[in-house]
Amino acid sequence: MAASRSRIMTVTPNPAIDVSMSTPEITPEHKLRCTDVRRDAGGGGINVARVLTRFGARCTAVYPAGPILGRLLRELLDEEG
């Protein structure tokens, strides 16, 4: 009989959309011009689920999602699989 792989569920009561960008240099006198804006789904349980999935675990992230930002959060997670 083949061993069944258990499934892990994470719960994220306060999900986030993490935003990062880069700039070629930082100077105290000038406004920073940032490029390469990146948005990622975040929050403790979502981040744990992401890492577990990358290690091959079967994982489901459970999180509340509102109508507008929740849609973006869902799209970001769908893109990652």
HTML snippet that shows the backbone in 3Dmol.js (N, CA, C, O; Angstrom):
<script src="https://3Dmol.org/build/3Dmol-min.js"></script>
<div id="view" style="width:600px;height:400px;position:relative"></div>
<script>
const pdb = `
ATOM      1  N   MET A   1       0.839  -1.176   0.000  1.00  0.00           N
ATOM      2  CA  MET A   1       0.000   0.000   0.000  1.00  0.00           C
ATOM      3  C   MET A   1       0.886   1.242   0.000  1.00  0.00           C
ATOM      4  O   MET A   1       1.782   1.359   0.836  1.00  0.00           O
ATOM      5  N   ALA A   2       0.652   2.156  -0.911  1.00  0.00           N
ATOM      6  CA  ALA A   2       1.464   3.363  -1.020  1.00  0.00           C
ATOM      7  C   ALA A   2       1.128   4.326   0.112  1.00  0.00           C
ATOM      8  O   ALA A   2      -0.030   4.482   0.499  1.00  0.00           O
ATOM      9  N   ALA A   3       2.158   4.958   0.625  1.00  0.00           N
ATOM     10  CA  ALA A   3       1.952   5.940   1.696  1.00  0.00           C
ATOM     11  C   ALA A   3       1.295   7.186   1.118  1.00  0.00           C
ATOM     12  O   ALA A   3       1.707   7.685   0.070  1.00  0.00           O
ATOM     13  N   SER A   4       0.277   7.684   1.801  1.00  0.00           N
ATOM     14  CA  SER A   4      -0.385   8.901   1.317  1.00  0.00           C
ATOM     15  C   SER A   4       0.336  10.116   1.870  1.00  0.00           C
ATOM     16  O   SER A   4       0.789  10.132   3.014  1.00  0.00           O
ATOM     17  N   ARG A   5       0.428  11.118   1.038  1.00  0.00           N
ATOM     18  CA  ARG A   5       1.063  12.365   1.467  1.00  0.00           C
ATOM     19  C   ARG A   5       0.027  13.192   2.199  1.00  0.00           C
ATOM     20  O   ARG A   5      -1.066  13.429   1.684  1.00  0.00           O
ATOM     21  N   SER A   6       0.366  13.630   3.394  1.00  0.00           N
ATOM     22  CA  SER A   6      -0.573  14.463   4.135  1.00  0.00           C
ATOM     23  C   SER A   6      -0.606  15.863   3.543  1.00  0.00           C
ATOM     24  O   SER A   6       0.332  16.295   2.872  1.00  0.00           O
ATOM     25  N   ARG A   7      -1.677  16.545   3.798  1.00  0.00           N
ATOM     26  CA  ARG A   7      -1.861  17.896   3.285  1.00  0.00           C
ATOM     27  C   ARG A   7      -1.764  18.865   4.454  1.00  0.00           C
ATOM     28  O   ARG A   7      -2.306  18.598   5.527  1.00  0.00           O
ATOM     29  N   ILE A   8      -1.084  19.981   4.258  1.00  0.00           N
ATOM     30  CA  ILE A   8      -0.883  20.987   5.291  1.00  0.00           C
ATOM     31  C   ILE A   8      -1.767  22.189   4.990  1.00  0.00           C
ATOM     32  O   ILE A   8      -1.903  22.595   3.836  1.00  0.00           O
ATOM     33  N   MET A   9      -2.364  22.750   6.025  1.00  0.00           N
ATOM     34  CA  MET A   9      -3.174  23.959   5.868  1.00  0.00           C
ATOM     35  C   MET A   9      -2.582  25.048   6.753  1.00  0.00           C
ATOM     36  O   MET A   9      -2.342  24.832   7.940  1.00  0.00           O
ATOM     37  N   THR A  10      -2.349  26.222   6.165  1.00  0.00           N
ATOM     38  CA  THR A  10      -1.908  27.374   6.950  1.00  0.00           C
ATOM     39  C   THR A  10      -3.051  28.376   7.005  1.00  0.00           C
ATOM     40  O   THR A  10      -3.869  28.446   6.088  1.00  0.00           O
ATOM     41  N   VAL A  11      -3.107  29.149   8.079  1.00  0.00           N
ATOM     42  CA  VAL A  11      -4.142  30.155   8.255  1.00  0.00           C
ATOM     43  C   VAL A  11      -3.461  31.513   8.405  1.00  0.00           C
ATOM     44  O   VAL A  11      -2.575  31.684   9.242  1.00  0.00           O
ATOM     45  N   THR A  12      -3.879  32.465   7.595  1.00  0.00           N
ATOM     46  CA  THR A  12      -3.336  33.822   7.643  1.00  0.00           C
ATOM     47  C   THR A  12      -4.480  34.782   7.936  1.00  0.00           C
ATOM     48  O   THR A  12      -5.201  35.178   7.020  1.00  0.00           O
ATOM     49  N   PRO A  13      -4.660  35.169   9.216  1.00  0.00           N
ATOM     50  CA  PRO A  13      -5.778  36.054   9.542  1.00  0.00           C
ATOM     51  C   PRO A  13      -5.591  37.486   9.035  1.00  0.00           C
ATOM     52  O   PRO A  13      -6.563  38.230   8.907  1.00  0.00           O
ATOM     53  N   ASN A  14      -4.350  37.872   8.747  1.00  0.00           N
ATOM     54  CA  ASN A  14      -4.074  39.233   8.294  1.00  0.00           C
ATOM     55  C   ASN A  14      -3.140  39.198   7.082  1.00  0.00           C
ATOM     56  O   ASN A  14      -1.958  39.514   7.217  1.00  0.00           O
ATOM     57  N   PRO A  15      -3.641  38.822   5.900  1.00  0.00           N
ATOM     58  CA  PRO A  15      -2.781  38.742   4.718  1.00  0.00           C
ATOM     59  C   PRO A  15      -2.339  40.132   4.267  1.00  0.00           C
ATOM     60  O   PRO A  15      -2.928  41.145   4.647  1.00  0.00           O
ATOM     61  N   ALA A  16      -1.303  40.154   3.459  1.00  0.00           N
ATOM     62  CA  ALA A  16      -0.754  41.426   2.981  1.00  0.00           C
ATOM     63  C   ALA A  16      -0.349  41.302   1.521  1.00  0.00           C
ATOM     64  O   ALA A  16      -0.183  40.201   0.996  1.00  0.00           O
ATOM     65  N   ILE A  17      -0.195  42.441   0.884  1.00  0.00           N
ATOM     66  CA  ILE A  17       0.411  42.496  -0.442  1.00  0.00           C
ATOM     67  C   ILE A  17       1.724  43.247  -0.251  1.00  0.00           C
ATOM     68  O   ILE A  17       1.732  44.456  -0.016  1.00  0.00           O
ATOM     69  N   ASP A  18       2.831  42.519  -0.353  1.00  0.00           N
ATOM     70  CA  ASP A  18       4.154  43.104  -0.157  1.00  0.00           C
ATOM     71  C   ASP A  18       4.599  43.785  -1.442  1.00  0.00           C
ATOM     72  O   ASP A  18       4.479  43.212  -2.525  1.00  0.00           O
ATOM     73  N   VAL A  19       5.111  45.003  -1.326  1.00  0.00           N
ATOM     74  CA  VAL A  19       5.575  45.769  -2.481  1.00  0.00           C
ATOM     75  C   VAL A  19       7.067  46.026  -2.320  1.00  0.00           C
ATOM     76  O   VAL A  19       7.517  46.482  -1.269  1.00  0.00           O
ATOM     77  N   SER A  20       7.828  45.731  -3.364  1.00  0.00           N
ATOM     78  CA  SER A  20       9.265  46.032  -3.349  1.00  0.00           C
ATOM     79  C   SER A  20       9.646  46.651  -4.685  1.00  0.00           C
ATOM     80  O   SER A  20       8.969  46.440  -5.692  1.00  0.00           O
ATOM     81  N   MET A  21      10.713  47.403  -4.690  1.00  0.00           N
ATOM     82  CA  MET A  21      11.215  48.041  -5.909  1.00  0.00           C
ATOM     83  C   MET A  21      12.698  48.290  -5.753  1.00  0.00           C
ATOM     84  O   MET A  21      13.257  48.094  -4.674  1.00  0.00           O
ATOM     85  N   SER A  22      13.331  48.718  -6.815  1.00  0.00           N
ATOM     86  CA  SER A  22      14.770  48.974  -6.750  1.00  0.00           C
ATOM     87  C   SER A  22      15.080  50.369  -7.274  1.00  0.00           C
ATOM     88  O   SER A  22      14.295  50.977  -8.001  1.00  0.00           O
ATOM     89  N   THR A  23      16.241  50.848  -6.884  1.00  0.00           N
ATOM     90  CA  THR A  23      16.733  52.138  -7.354  1.00  0.00           C
ATOM     91  C   THR A  23      18.237  52.008  -7.577  1.00  0.00           C
ATOM     92  O   THR A  23      18.911  51.313  -6.816  1.00  0.00           O
ATOM     93  N   PRO A  24      18.773  52.659  -8.597  1.00  0.00           N
ATOM     94  CA  PRO A  24      20.200  52.501  -8.894  1.00  0.00           C
ATOM     95  C   PRO A  24      21.105  53.089  -7.809  1.00  0.00           C
ATOM     96  O   PRO A  24      22.215  52.598  -7.602  1.00  0.00           O
ATOM     97  N   GLU A  25      20.646  54.129  -7.116  1.00  0.00           N
ATOM     98  CA  GLU A  25      21.472  54.709  -6.059  1.00  0.00           C
ATOM     99  C   GLU A  25      20.602  55.437  -5.043  1.00  0.00           C
ATOM    100  O   GLU A  25      19.481  55.846  -5.342  1.00  0.00           O
ATOM    101  N   ILE A  26      21.138  55.588  -3.840  1.00  0.00           N
ATOM    102  CA  ILE A  26      20.439  56.303  -2.777  1.00  0.00           C
ATOM    103  C   ILE A  26      21.273  57.515  -2.405  1.00  0.00           C
ATOM    104  O   ILE A  26      22.437  57.397  -2.020  1.00  0.00           O
ATOM    105  N   THR A  27      20.660  58.675  -2.527  1.00  0.00           N
ATOM    106  CA  THR A  27      21.342  59.915  -2.149  1.00  0.00           C
ATOM    107  C   THR A  27      20.426  60.707  -1.218  1.00  0.00           C
ATOM    108  O   THR A  27      19.211  60.712  -1.417  1.00  0.00           O
ATOM    109  N   PRO A  28      20.979  61.375  -0.211  1.00  0.00           N
ATOM    110  CA  PRO A  28      20.132  62.095   0.737  1.00  0.00           C
ATOM    111  C   PRO A  28      19.533  63.385   0.173  1.00  0.00           C
ATOM    112  O   PRO A  28      18.557  63.896   0.722  1.00  0.00           O
ATOM    113  N   GLU A  29      20.097  63.920  -0.910  1.00  0.00           N
ATOM    114  CA  GLU A  29      19.646  65.215  -1.426  1.00  0.00           C
ATOM    115  C   GLU A  29      18.596  65.134  -2.525  1.00  0.00           C
ATOM    116  O   GLU A  29      17.949  66.137  -2.826  1.00  0.00           O
ATOM    117  N   HIS A  30      18.415  63.981  -3.121  1.00  0.00           N
ATOM    118  CA  HIS A  30      17.529  63.885  -4.273  1.00  0.00           C
ATOM    119  C   HIS A  30      16.418  62.868  -4.044  1.00  0.00           C
ATOM    120  O   HIS A  30      16.551  61.937  -3.249  1.00  0.00           O
ATOM    121  N   LYS A  31      15.336  63.071  -4.752  1.00  0.00           N
ATOM    122  CA  LYS A  31      14.219  62.139  -4.716  1.00  0.00           C
ATOM    123  C   LYS A  31      14.645  60.824  -5.373  1.00  0.00           C
ATOM    124  O   LYS A  31      15.326  60.827  -6.398  1.00  0.00           O
ATOM    125  N   LEU A  32      14.244  59.720  -4.781  1.00  0.00           N
ATOM    126  CA  LEU A  32      14.587  58.419  -5.335  1.00  0.00           C
ATOM    127  C   LEU A  32      13.657  58.081  -6.491  1.00  0.00           C
ATOM    128  O   LEU A  32      12.443  58.250  -6.382  1.00  0.00           O
ATOM    129  N   ARG A  33      14.211  57.614  -7.575  1.00  0.00           N
ATOM    130  CA  ARG A  33      13.440  57.158  -8.733  1.00  0.00           C
ATOM    131  C   ARG A  33      13.518  55.643  -8.746  1.00  0.00           C
ATOM    132  O   ARG A  33      14.566  55.072  -9.050  1.00  0.00           O
ATOM    133  N   CYS A  34      12.426  55.001  -8.422  1.00  0.00           N
ATOM    134  CA  CYS A  34      12.404  53.549  -8.296  1.00  0.00           C
ATOM    135  C   CYS A  34      11.832  52.901  -9.548  1.00  0.00           C
ATOM    136  O   CYS A  34      10.983  53.466 -10.238  1.00  0.00           O
ATOM    137  N   THR A  35      12.324  51.702  -9.818  1.00  0.00           N
ATOM    138  CA  THR A  35      11.855  50.916 -10.958  1.00  0.00           C
ATOM    139  C   THR A  35      11.610  49.474 -10.500  1.00  0.00           C
ATOM    140  O   THR A  35      11.805  49.138  -9.332  1.00  0.00           O
ATOM    141  N   ASP A  36      11.192  48.656 -11.418  1.00  0.00           N
ATOM    142  CA  ASP A  36      10.992  47.225 -11.153  1.00  0.00           C
ATOM    143  C   ASP A  36      10.088  46.995  -9.950  1.00  0.00           C
ATOM    144  O   ASP A  36      10.455  46.272  -9.023  1.00  0.00           O
ATOM    145  N   VAL A  37       8.908  47.607  -9.961  1.00  0.00           N
ATOM    146  CA  VAL A  37       7.955  47.410  -8.868  1.00  0.00           C
ATOM    147  C   VAL A  37       7.458  45.973  -8.897  1.00  0.00           C
ATOM    148  O   VAL A  37       7.073  45.456  -9.945  1.00  0.00           O
ATOM    149  N   ARG A  38       7.472  45.340  -7.735  1.00  0.00           N
ATOM    150  CA  ARG A  38       7.059  43.944  -7.619  1.00  0.00           C
ATOM    151  C   ARG A  38       6.046  43.823  -6.477  1.00  0.00           C
ATOM    152  O   ARG A  38       6.242  44.390  -5.402  1.00  0.00           O
ATOM    153  N   ARG A  39       4.979  43.089  -6.716  1.00  0.00           N
ATOM    154  CA  ARG A  39       3.963  42.845  -5.693  1.00  0.00           C
ATOM    155  C   ARG A  39       3.878  41.343  -5.452  1.00  0.00           C
ATOM    156  O   ARG A  39       3.784  40.554  -6.391  1.00  0.00           O
ATOM    157  N   ASP A  40       3.911  40.964  -4.180  1.00  0.00           N
ATOM    158  CA  ASP A  40       3.823  39.556  -3.803  1.00  0.00           C
ATOM    159  C   ASP A  40       2.787  39.390  -2.701  1.00  0.00           C
ATOM    160  O   ASP A  40       2.641  40.251  -1.833  1.00  0.00           O
ATOM    161  N   ALA A  41       2.074  38.281  -2.749  1.00  0.00           N
ATOM    162  CA  ALA A  41       1.165  37.948  -1.662  1.00  0.00           C
ATOM    163  C   ALA A  41       1.999  37.666  -0.423  1.00  0.00           C
ATOM    164  O   ALA A  41       3.036  37.010  -0.510  1.00  0.00           O
ATOM    165  N   GLY A  42       1.557  38.155   0.726  1.00  0.00           N
ATOM    166  CA  GLY A  42       2.330  37.968   1.947  1.00  0.00           C
ATOM    167  C   GLY A  42       1.454  37.753   3.161  1.00  0.00           C
ATOM    168  O   GLY A  42       0.232  37.645   3.059  1.00  0.00           O
ATOM    169  N   GLY A  43       2.090  37.694   4.289  1.00  0.00           N
ATOM    170  CA  GLY A  43       1.450  37.357   5.550  1.00  0.00           C
ATOM    171  C   GLY A  43       2.031  36.044   6.029  1.00  0.00           C
ATOM    172  O   GLY A  43       2.421  35.208   5.213  1.00  0.00           O
ATOM    173  N   GLY A  44       2.095  35.848   7.320  1.00  0.00           N
ATOM    174  CA  GLY A  44       2.778  34.686   7.894  1.00  0.00           C
ATOM    175  C   GLY A  44       2.413  33.349   7.283  1.00  0.00           C
ATOM    176  O   GLY A  44       3.287  32.637   6.790  1.00  0.00           O
ATOM    177  N   GLY A  45       1.137  32.996   7.307  1.00  0.00           N
ATOM    178  CA  GLY A  45       0.721  31.692   6.798  1.00  0.00           C
ATOM    179  C   GLY A  45       0.923  31.533   5.307  1.00  0.00           C
ATOM    180  O   GLY A  45       1.247  30.443   4.835  1.00  0.00           O
ATOM    181  N   ILE A  46       0.733  32.617   4.553  1.00  0.00           N
ATOM    182  CA  ILE A  46       0.954  32.565   3.100  1.00  0.00           C
ATOM    183  C   ILE A  46       2.431  32.345   2.810  1.00  0.00           C
ATOM    184  O   ILE A  46       2.779  31.564   1.924  1.00  0.00           O
ATOM    185  N   ASN A  47       3.302  33.022   3.546  1.00  0.00           N
ATOM    186  CA  ASN A  47       4.740  32.831   3.340  1.00  0.00           C
ATOM    187  C   ASN A  47       5.172  31.411   3.695  1.00  0.00           C
ATOM    188  O   ASN A  47       5.998  30.825   2.995  1.00  0.00           O
ATOM    189  N   VAL A  48       4.624  30.854   4.772  1.00  0.00           N
ATOM    190  CA  VAL A  48       4.943  29.472   5.148  1.00  0.00           C
ATOM    191  C   VAL A  48       4.452  28.510   4.066  1.00  0.00           C
ATOM    192  O   VAL A  48       5.177  27.591   3.682  1.00  0.00           O
ATOM    193  N   ALA A  49       3.234  28.712   3.573  1.00  0.00           N
ATOM    194  CA  ALA A  49       2.701  27.853   2.516  1.00  0.00           C
ATOM    195  C   ALA A  49       3.562  27.925   1.255  1.00  0.00           C
ATOM    196  O   ALA A  49       3.776  26.913   0.588  1.00  0.00           O
ATOM    197  N   ARG A  50       4.055  29.117   0.930  1.00  0.00           N
ATOM    198  CA  ARG A  50       4.911  29.289  -0.249  1.00  0.00           C
ATOM    199  C   ARG A  50       6.174  28.433  -0.115  1.00  0.00           C
ATOM    200  O   ARG A  50       6.539  27.717  -1.047  1.00  0.00           O
ATOM    201  N   VAL A  51       6.831  28.505   1.029  1.00  0.00           N
ATOM    202  CA  VAL A  51       8.073  27.756   1.236  1.00  0.00           C
ATOM    203  C   VAL A  51       7.801  26.255   1.232  1.00  0.00           C
ATOM    204  O   VAL A  51       8.532  25.490   0.603  1.00  0.00           O
ATOM    205  N   LEU A  52       6.753  25.837   1.932  1.00  0.00           N
ATOM    206  CA  LEU A  52       6.429  24.407   1.965  1.00  0.00           C
ATOM    207  C   LEU A  52       6.141  23.870   0.565  1.00  0.00           C
ATOM    208  O   LEU A  52       6.574  22.771   0.217  1.00  0.00           O
ATOM    209  N   THR A  53       5.412  24.642  -0.233  1.00  0.00           N
ATOM    210  CA  THR A  53       5.108  24.231  -1.606  1.00  0.00           C
ATOM    211  C   THR A  53       6.380  24.103  -2.431  1.00  0.00           C
ATOM    212  O   THR A  53       6.515  23.172  -3.224  1.00  0.00           O
ATOM    213  N   ARG A  54       7.306  25.026  -2.249  1.00  0.00           N
ATOM    214  CA  ARG A  54       8.570  24.959  -2.997  1.00  0.00           C
ATOM    215  C   ARG A  54       9.384  23.728  -2.615  1.00  0.00           C
ATOM    216  O   ARG A  54      10.180  23.230  -3.411  1.00  0.00           O
ATOM    217  N   PHE A  55       9.181  23.236  -1.385  1.00  0.00           N
ATOM    218  CA  PHE A  55       9.865  22.015  -0.953  1.00  0.00           C
ATOM    219  C   PHE A  55       9.086  20.763  -1.317  1.00  0.00           C
ATOM    220  O   PHE A  55       9.487  19.655  -0.958  1.00  0.00           O
ATOM    221  N   GLY A  56       7.975  20.928  -2.028  1.00  0.00           N
ATOM    222  CA  GLY A  56       7.237  19.775  -2.517  1.00  0.00           C
ATOM    223  C   GLY A  56       6.068  19.333  -1.660  1.00  0.00           C
ATOM    224  O   GLY A  56       5.437  18.321  -1.966  1.00  0.00           O
ATOM    225  N   ALA A  57       5.760  20.058  -0.600  1.00  0.00           N
ATOM    226  CA  ALA A  57       4.634  19.685   0.253  1.00  0.00           C
ATOM    227  C   ALA A  57       3.318  20.077  -0.410  1.00  0.00           C
ATOM    228  O   ALA A  57       3.269  21.023  -1.196  1.00  0.00           O
ATOM    229  N   ARG A  58       2.270  19.355  -0.095  1.00  0.00           N
ATOM    230  CA  ARG A  58       0.918  19.718  -0.538  1.00  0.00           C
ATOM    231  C   ARG A  58       0.356  20.647   0.517  1.00  0.00           C
ATOM    232  O   ARG A  58       0.136  20.232   1.655  1.00  0.00           O
ATOM    233  N   CYS A  59       0.123  21.881   0.162  1.00  0.00           N
ATOM    234  CA  CYS A  59      -0.236  22.888   1.140  1.00  0.00           C
ATOM    235  C   CYS A  59      -1.358  23.785   0.619  1.00  0.00           C
ATOM    236  O   CYS A  59      -1.408  24.120  -0.565  1.00  0.00           O
ATOM    237  N   THR A  60      -2.255  24.164   1.532  1.00  0.00           N
ATOM    238  CA  THR A  60      -3.341  25.083   1.215  1.00  0.00           C
ATOM    239  C   THR A  60      -3.266  26.254   2.184  1.00  0.00           C
ATOM    240  O   THR A  60      -3.172  26.059   3.396  1.00  0.00           O
ATOM    241  N   ALA A  61      -3.308  27.466   1.650  1.00  0.00           N
ATOM    242  CA  ALA A  61      -3.307  28.671   2.482  1.00  0.00           C
ATOM    243  C   ALA A  61      -4.741  29.184   2.589  1.00  0.00           C
ATOM    244  O   ALA A  61      -5.414  29.380   1.578  1.00  0.00           O
ATOM    245  N   VAL A  62      -5.198  29.397   3.810  1.00  0.00           N
ATOM    246  CA  VAL A  62      -6.537  29.927   4.055  1.00  0.00           C
ATOM    247  C   VAL A  62      -6.373  31.354   4.554  1.00  0.00           C
ATOM    248  O   VAL A  62      -5.596  31.608   5.474  1.00  0.00           O
ATOM    249  N   TYR A  63      -7.107  32.293   3.945  1.00  0.00           N
ATOM    250  CA  TYR A  63      -6.974  33.701   4.305  1.00  0.00           C
ATOM    251  C   TYR A  63      -8.274  34.434   3.974  1.00  0.00           C
ATOM    252  O   TYR A  63      -8.977  34.042   3.042  1.00  0.00           O
ATOM    253  N   PRO A  64      -8.607  35.497   4.724  1.00  0.00           N
ATOM    254  CA  PRO A  64      -9.764  36.306   4.358  1.00  0.00           C
ATOM    255  C   PRO A  64      -9.376  37.244   3.223  1.00  0.00           C
ATOM    256  O   PRO A  64      -8.228  37.681   3.136  1.00  0.00           O
ATOM    257  N   ALA A  65     -10.322  37.549   2.364  1.00  0.00           N
ATOM    258  CA  ALA A  65     -10.029  38.442   1.241  1.00  0.00           C
ATOM    259  C   ALA A  65     -11.222  39.333   0.960  1.00  0.00           C
ATOM    260  O   ALA A  65     -12.335  38.848   0.760  1.00  0.00           O
ATOM    261  N   GLY A  66     -10.990  40.630   0.944  1.00  0.00           N
ATOM    262  CA  GLY A  66     -12.037  41.584   0.608  1.00  0.00           C
ATOM    263  C   GLY A  66     -12.241  41.653  -0.888  1.00  0.00           C
ATOM    264  O   GLY A  66     -11.569  40.946  -1.637  1.00  0.00           O
ATOM    265  N   PRO A  67     -13.158  42.492  -1.335  1.00  0.00           N
ATOM    266  CA  PRO A  67     -13.516  42.503  -2.752  1.00  0.00           C
ATOM    267  C   PRO A  67     -12.442  43.054  -3.691  1.00  0.00           C
ATOM    268  O   PRO A  67     -12.281  42.523  -4.790  1.00  0.00           O
ATOM    269  N   ILE A  68     -11.707  44.085  -3.307  1.00  0.00           N
ATOM    270  CA  ILE A  68     -10.764  44.702  -4.245  1.00  0.00           C
ATOM    271  C   ILE A  68      -9.350  44.161  -4.039  1.00  0.00           C
ATOM    272  O   ILE A  68      -8.797  43.525  -4.936  1.00  0.00           O
ATOM    273  N   LEU A  69      -8.761  44.407  -2.872  1.00  0.00           N
ATOM    274  CA  LEU A  69      -7.414  43.897  -2.621  1.00  0.00           C
ATOM    275  C   LEU A  69      -7.408  42.376  -2.546  1.00  0.00           C
ATOM    276  O   LEU A  69      -6.402  41.739  -2.859  1.00  0.00           O
ATOM    277  N   GLY A  70      -8.523  41.797  -2.134  1.00  0.00           N
ATOM    278  CA  GLY A  70      -8.627  40.341  -2.101  1.00  0.00           C
ATOM    279  C   GLY A  70      -8.502  39.733  -3.483  1.00  0.00           C
ATOM    280  O   GLY A  70      -7.922  38.658  -3.638  1.00  0.00           O
ATOM    281  N   ARG A  71      -9.034  40.402  -4.481  1.00  0.00           N
ATOM    282  CA  ARG A  71      -8.925  39.918  -5.869  1.00  0.00           C
ATOM    283  C   ARG A  71      -7.463  39.933  -6.317  1.00  0.00           C
ATOM    284  O   ARG A  71      -6.992  38.985  -6.945  1.00  0.00           O
ATOM    285  N   LEU A  72      -6.741  41.023  -5.988  1.00  0.00           N
ATOM    286  CA  LEU A  72      -5.313  41.097  -6.339  1.00  0.00           C
ATOM    287  C   LEU A  72      -4.534  40.015  -5.603  1.00  0.00           C
ATOM    288  O   LEU A  72      -3.657  39.377  -6.186  1.00  0.00           O
ATOM    289  N   LEU A  73      -4.845  39.806  -4.335  1.00  0.00           N
ATOM    290  CA  LEU A  73      -4.175  38.774  -3.553  1.00  0.00           C
ATOM    291  C   LEU A  73      -4.399  37.403  -4.190  1.00  0.00           C
ATOM    292  O   LEU A  73      -3.463  36.614  -4.318  1.00  0.00           O
ATOM    293  N   ARG A  74      -5.615  37.128  -4.581  1.00  0.00           N
ATOM    294  CA  ARG A  74      -5.938  35.842  -5.216  1.00  0.00           C
ATOM    295  C   ARG A  74      -5.192  35.680  -6.546  1.00  0.00           C
ATOM    296  O   ARG A  74      -4.667  34.605  -6.836  1.00  0.00           O
ATOM    297  N   GLU A  75      -5.145  36.754  -7.357  1.00  0.00           N
ATOM    298  CA  GLU A  75      -4.422  36.700  -8.627  1.00  0.00           C
ATOM    299  C   GLU A  75      -2.939  36.426  -8.412  1.00  0.00           C
ATOM    300  O   GLU A  75      -2.345  35.622  -9.131  1.00  0.00           O
ATOM    301  N   LEU A  76      -2.338  37.090  -7.426  1.00  0.00           N
ATOM    302  CA  LEU A  76      -0.916  36.871  -7.139  1.00  0.00           C
ATOM    303  C   LEU A  76      -0.655  35.431  -6.711  1.00  0.00           C
ATOM    304  O   LEU A  76       0.328  34.821  -7.130  1.00  0.00           O
ATOM    305  N   LEU A  77      -1.536  34.892  -5.878  1.00  0.00           N
ATOM    306  CA  LEU A  77      -1.371  33.502  -5.434  1.00  0.00           C
ATOM    307  C   LEU A  77      -1.610  32.516  -6.573  1.00  0.00           C
ATOM    308  O   LEU A  77      -0.912  31.507  -6.675  1.00  0.00           O
ATOM    309  N   ASP A  78      -2.581  32.798  -7.421  1.00  0.00           N
ATOM    310  CA  ASP A  78      -2.834  31.922  -8.577  1.00  0.00           C
ATOM    311  C   ASP A  78      -1.630  31.882  -9.512  1.00  0.00           C
ATOM    312  O   ASP A  78      -1.297  30.831 -10.060  1.00  0.00           O
ATOM    313  N   GLU A  79      -0.974  33.040  -9.695  1.00  0.00           N
ATOM    314  CA  GLU A  79       0.216  33.085 -10.558  1.00  0.00           C
ATOM    315  C   GLU A  79       1.318  32.192 -10.016  1.00  0.00           C
ATOM    316  O   GLU A  79       2.063  31.582 -10.783  1.00  0.00           O
ATOM    317  N   GLU A  80       1.424  32.112  -8.699  1.00  0.00           N
ATOM    318  CA  GLU A  80       2.472  31.277  -8.067  1.00  0.00           C
ATOM    319  C   GLU A  80       2.110  29.812  -8.017  1.00  0.00           C
ATOM    320  O   GLU A  80       2.979  28.949  -7.890  1.00  0.00           O
ATOM    321  N   GLY A  81       0.823  29.537  -8.118  1.00  0.00           N
ATOM    322  CA  GLY A  81       0.393  28.137  -8.046  1.00  0.00           C
ATOM    323  C   GLY A  81       0.205  27.688  -6.618  1.00  0.00           C
ATOM    324  O   GLY A  81      -0.154  26.536  -6.375  1.00  0.00           O
TER     325      GLY A  81
END
`;
const viewer = $3Dmol.createViewer("view");
viewer.addModel(pdb, "pdb");
viewer.setStyle({}, {cartoon: {color: "spectrum"}});
viewer.zoomTo();
viewer.render();
</script>
